[in-house]
Amino acid sequence: MGLPGSGKTYLTERLIPLLNAAWYNADKLREMSNDWDFSGEGRKRQSMRMRTFADFEKNNGRYVVCDFVCPTKETRGNFKADIVIWMDTIKEGRFEDTNKIFENPEHVDFHITEWNDHNHKDVAKEILKNV
């Protein structure tokens, strides 16, 4: 999770091959659903949609990585991530409405504050070590 432009997709592209994981990107799911509603209700709906896809993969024995903003405590509660990676690399994203509602998470498993060439390796190693 993280603000738009924080590096969520960049990290995910590098992380999924190391975990042999399925990948769901919020923008691609919104496109598939033709749902570009970023109101409070639209964001709740998106968090539940992401959860449905993640649960499907988990129930079929696969790791899954979902990269999306998930800006509020409520949307994070709807999604119920097993592991939270917070891309905290920028102070403001490119969408003012998202900046205004974004709540820093209370609990994260990995707090990434800079882009680098080894974040994905470090995260994958820790995840696989604890499986």
Buried (B, 14 or more C-beta within 10 A) or exposed (E): BBBBBBBBBBBBBBBBEBBEBBBBBBEEBBEEEEEEEBEEEEBBBBBEBBBEBBEEBEEEEEBBBBBBBBBBEBBBEBBEBEEBBBBBBBEEBEBEEBBEBBEEBEEBBBEBEEEEEEBBEEBBEEBEEEE
